[in-house]
């Protein structure tokens, strides 16, 4: 059945008929545009929050120079490591491990190495780490929410079949290898669930930060707890196969969410008991910005 025929199915979400457009020889990929939009949003939100915390305008942009490439490498490495057979198995193509534009970015690898990039940049600029991570964390939720729409363009990482009104139409060429379904089957739009969850968690995080004046890494911990709370149940809906997909009856990413949720909540409780107010100083001693003449 063609995508045109699929698009008239009642009460369902259509998938894009294409994910690539061309400006002459230059390809514009929907997946990449969503990732770029997320990065821009995260930098903009992080910059505003950092200045409100007493930081210098432009710091977050400078840190992004480190965080973004580190994060992309980490995200791709996590995906390849957890789905290595696709690239290094008998029928795999190792070169495709480098094809970022085809999808396949593991969020936990991106966060881990992205944080390494922030640490390096912060040390070079004399920025205290926990305050800047607290400033940046809510924007990362928005970046994740926007980036998930790239999965929609690629028709990937969707959930199991559903007859709910918002079921997602997927072209048969994008069904999981070796799987077949009845014509007209729709699937859980897990990209949409995670996007909406991310935006809702962003709103909760902003409210909590203003209400309780979170600091000392508490915003970061709350971000991890909120995100993993949603990611855990959304992950149980997905039907894509990954190599580490069944550990004790749960997908590997579900276990990752459970462990990180527990660690984040424990740190948040511990930190709130020790620090009821956020930090006043956001730079290392002696590394504070010099005021501009006449400012």
C-alpha positions as CSV (number, residue, x, y, z in Angstrom):
1,X,0.0,0.0,0.0
2,X,1.4,3.4,-0.9
3,X,1.9,6.2,1.5
4,X,-0.8,8.2,-0.3
5,X,-3.3,5.4,0.5
6,X,-2.0,5.2,4.1
7,X,-2.5,8.9,4.7
8,X,-6.3,8.6,4.3
9,X,-6.7,6.1,7.1
10,X,-9.1,7.5,9.7
11,X,-8.0,8.6,13.1
12,X,-4.3,8.0,12.8
13,X,-1.0,9.9,12.6
14,X,0.6,9.8,9.1
15,X,4.4,9.5,8.7
16,X,6.2,11.9,6.4
17,X,6.3,10.7,2.8
18,X,10.0,11.8,2.7
19,X,12.7,12.8,5.2
20,X,15.1,14.4,2.8
21,X,14.8,17.5,0.6
22,X,17.4,18.9,-1.8
23,X,18.6,22.5,-2.3
24,X,20.4,21.7,-5.5
25,X,23.0,19.1,-4.6
26,X,22.7,19.9,-0.8
27,X,20.5,17.4,1.1
28,X,18.4,18.7,4.0
29,X,17.5,15.8,6.3
30,X,14.6,16.0,8.6
31,X,16.4,14.1,11.3
32,X,19.4,16.4,11.2
33,X,17.2,19.5,11.3
34,X,15.4,18.3,14.4
35,X,18.7,17.7,16.1
36,X,20.0,21.1,15.2
37,X,16.8,22.8,16.3
38,X,17.1,21.0,19.7
39,X,20.7,22.1,20.1
40,X,19.8,25.7,19.3
41,X,16.9,25.6,21.8
42,X,19.1,24.1,24.5
43,X,21.8,26.8,24.1
44,X,19.3,29.6,24.1
45,X,17.5,28.4,27.2
46,X,20.7,27.5,29.0
47,X,22.1,31.0,28.2
48,X,19.1,32.8,29.7
49,X,19.2,30.7,32.8
50,X,22.9,31.0,33.2
51,X,22.8,34.8,33.0
52,X,19.9,34.8,35.5
53,X,22.1,32.8,37.9
54,X,24.8,35.5,37.6
55,X,26.8,34.0,34.8
56,X,28.4,35.8,31.8
57,X,26.5,36.0,28.5
58,X,28.2,33.8,25.9
59,X,29.4,31.2,28.4
60,X,26.9,28.5,27.4
61,X,27.7,29.1,23.7
62,X,31.4,28.5,24.5
63,X,30.6,25.4,26.5
64,X,28.4,24.1,23.6
65,X,31.5,24.1,21.4
66,X,32.8,21.3,23.6
67,X,29.5,19.6,24.6
68,X,27.9,19.2,21.2
69,X,30.7,17.3,19.3
70,X,31.4,15.2,22.5
71,X,27.7,14.5,22.9
72,X,27.2,13.4,19.2
73,X,30.2,11.1,19.4
74,X,28.9,9.6,22.7
75,X,25.3,9.2,21.4
76,X,26.5,7.4,18.3
77,X,28.9,5.2,20.3
78,X,26.2,4.2,22.7
79,X,23.8,3.3,19.9
80,X,26.5,1.3,18.0
81,X,27.6,-0.5,21.2
82,X,24.0,-1.6,22.1
83,X,23.2,-2.6,18.5
84,X,26.6,-3.8,17.3
85,X,25.3,-6.7,15.3
86,X,23.7,-4.3,12.8
87,X,27.2,-2.9,11.9
88,X,29.7,-5.7,12.8
89,X,27.6,-8.9,12.4
90,X,27.7,-11.2,9.4
91,X,25.5,-9.0,7.3
92,X,26.6,-5.7,8.9
93,X,28.4,-2.8,7.3
94,X,31.0,-1.2,9.7
95,X,31.1,2.0,7.7
96,X,27.4,2.6,8.5
97,X,28.4,3.1,12.1
98,X,29.5,6.5,10.9
99,X,26.3,7.4,9.2
100,X,24.8,9.7,11.8
101,X,22.2,11.1,9.3
102,X,20.4,7.8,9.1
103,X,19.4,7.9,12.7
104,X,20.8,6.0,15.7
105,X,21.8,8.3,18.6
106,X,21.7,6.9,22.1
107,X,20.7,9.6,24.6
108,X,22.7,8.2,27.5
109,X,25.9,8.2,25.6
110,X,25.2,11.7,24.4
111,X,24.5,13.0,27.9
112,X,27.6,11.2,29.3
113,X,30.1,12.5,26.8
114,X,28.3,15.8,26.4
115,X,28.9,16.3,30.2
116,X,32.6,15.5,29.7
117,X,32.7,18.3,27.1
118,X,31.0,20.7,29.6
119,X,33.5,19.7,32.3
120,X,36.4,20.5,30.0
121,X,35.0,23.8,28.9
122,X,34.0,24.8,32.4
123,X,37.5,24.1,33.7
124,X,39.0,26.2,31.0
125,X,36.7,29.1,31.7
126,X,36.8,28.9,35.6
127,X,33.1,28.0,35.8
128,X,31.8,26.0,38.7
129,X,30.4,22.8,37.3
130,X,27.2,22.1,39.3
131,X,25.7,25.6,38.8
132,X,26.3,25.5,35.1
133,X,24.8,22.0,34.8
134,X,21.8,23.1,36.7
135,X,21.4,26.0,34.3
136,X,21.7,23.8,31.2
137,X,19.6,20.8,32.3
138,X,16.1,22.1,31.5
139,X,17.1,23.1,28.0
140,X,18.4,19.6,27.4
141,X,14.8,18.3,27.9
142,X,13.6,20.7,25.2
143,X,16.4,19.5,22.9
144,X,15.4,15.9,23.5
145,X,11.7,16.7,22.8
146,X,12.6,18.4,19.5
147,X,15.2,15.8,18.5
148,X,12.6,13.0,18.9
149,X,10.8,14.3,15.9
150,X,13.7,13.2,13.8
151,X,12.6,9.6,14.5
152,X,9.2,10.5,13.0
153,X,11.0,11.7,9.8
154,X,13.0,8.4,9.7
155,X,10.0,6.2,10.6
156,X,12.0,4.5,13.4
157,X,11.9,3.7,17.1
158,X,8.1,3.4,17.2
159,X,6.1,1.2,19.5
160,X,4.1,-2.0,19.2
161,X,0.8,-2.1,17.2
162,X,-2.2,-0.2,18.6
163,X,-5.7,0.7,17.5
164,X,-5.7,3.9,19.5
165,X,-6.9,7.0,17.6
166,X,-3.4,8.4,17.6
167,X,-1.7,5.3,16.2
168,X,1.2,6.0,13.9
169,X,1.2,4.9,10.2
170,X,4.5,3.3,9.2
171,X,5.4,2.3,5.7
172,X,6.0,-1.5,5.4
173,X,9.5,-0.8,4.2
174,X,10.3,0.5,7.7
175,X,8.8,-2.4,9.7
176,X,11.4,-4.3,11.8
177,X,13.4,-6.9,9.8
178,X,11.6,-10.2,9.7
179,X,8.4,-8.8,11.1
180,X,5.1,-8.4,9.2
181,X,1.8,-6.9,10.2
182,X,-1.7,-6.6,8.6
183,X,-2.1,-3.8,6.1
184,X,-3.3,-0.7,7.8
185,X,-1.7,-1.6,11.2
186,X,-0.8,1.5,13.2
187,X,1.8,1.7,16.0
188,X,2.4,3.6,19.2
189,X,4.0,7.0,18.3
190,X,6.7,6.7,21.0
191,X,8.6,9.7,19.5
192,X,5.5,11.8,20.3
193,X,5.1,10.3,23.8
194,X,8.7,11.2,24.7
195,X,8.5,14.6,23.1
196,X,5.4,15.5,25.1
197,X,6.9,14.0,28.2
198,X,10.1,16.1,27.8
199,X,8.1,19.3,27.4
200,X,6.0,18.5,30.4
201,X,9.1,17.6,32.5
202,X,10.7,20.9,31.4
203,X,7.7,22.9,32.7
204,X,7.8,20.9,36.0
205,X,11.5,21.5,36.3
206,X,11.3,25.3,35.7
207,X,8.5,25.5,38.3
208,X,10.4,23.5,40.9
209,X,13.6,25.5,40.4
210,X,11.8,28.8,40.9
211,X,9.7,27.5,43.8
212,X,12.5,25.8,45.8
213,X,15.6,27.6,44.5
214,X,17.3,24.4,43.5
215,X,21.1,24.4,43.4
216,X,24.2,22.3,43.9
217,X,23.2,19.8,41.1
218,X,19.6,19.5,42.3
219,X,18.2,20.7,38.9
220,X,20.4,18.2,37.1
221,X,19.3,15.4,39.4
222,X,15.6,16.3,39.0
223,X,16.1,16.3,35.2
224,X,17.5,12.8,35.3
225,X,14.7,11.6,37.6
226,X,11.9,13.1,35.5
227,X,13.3,12.0,32.2
228,X,14.0,8.4,33.3
229,X,10.5,8.2,34.9
230,X,9.0,8.7,31.4
231,X,11.6,7.0,29.4
232,X,11.3,3.8,31.4
233,X,7.6,3.2,30.5
234,X,7.9,4.5,26.9
235,X,10.8,2.1,26.3
236,X,8.5,-0.9,27.2
237,X,6.3,0.0,24.2
238,X,9.0,-0.1,21.6
239,X,9.4,-3.1,19.3
240,X,12.7,-2.3,17.6
241,X,15.4,-5.0,18.3
242,X,18.6,-4.1,20.1
243,X,21.3,-6.6,21.2
244,X,20.9,-5.8,24.8
245,X,17.1,-6.0,24.7
246,X,16.3,-8.6,27.2
247,X,18.0,-8.6,30.6
248,X,15.8,-10.2,33.3
249,X,12.8,-9.7,31.0
250,X,13.4,-6.0,30.5
251,X,15.0,-4.0,27.8
252,X,18.5,-2.8,28.6
253,X,17.4,0.8,28.4
254,X,14.6,0.2,30.9
255,X,17.2,-1.1,33.4
256,X,19.3,2.0,32.6
257,X,16.4,4.2,33.4
258,X,15.6,2.4,36.6
259,X,19.2,2.6,37.9
260,X,19.6,6.3,36.9
261,X,16.2,7.2,38.5
262,X,17.2,5.7,41.8
263,X,20.6,7.4,41.8
264,X,19.2,10.7,40.8
265,X,16.5,10.7,43.5
266,X,19.0,9.6,46.1
267,X,21.4,12.4,45.2
268,X,18.5,14.9,45.1
269,X,17.4,14.0,48.6
270,X,21.0,14.0,49.9
271,X,21.7,17.4,48.3
272,X,18.5,19.0,49.6
273,X,19.3,18.0,53.1
274,X,22.8,19.6,52.8
275,X,21.9,22.6,50.7
276,X,18.6,24.4,51.1
277,X,19.7,27.4,49.0
278,X,21.4,27.6,45.7
279,X,25.0,28.8,45.3
280,X,25.7,32.5,45.1
281,X,29.1,32.1,43.4
282,X,29.1,30.4,39.9
283,X,32.7,31.0,39.1
284,X,35.9,29.6,40.7
285,X,37.6,32.1,43.1
286,X,39.7,34.5,41.1
287,X,38.1,33.5,37.8
288,X,35.1,35.9,38.0
289,X,34.4,38.0,34.8
290,X,35.9,41.4,34.9
291,X,33.3,44.1,34.6
292,X,33.3,46.1,31.4
293,X,34.3,49.8,31.8
294,X,31.2,51.9,32.3
295,X,29.0,48.9,32.8
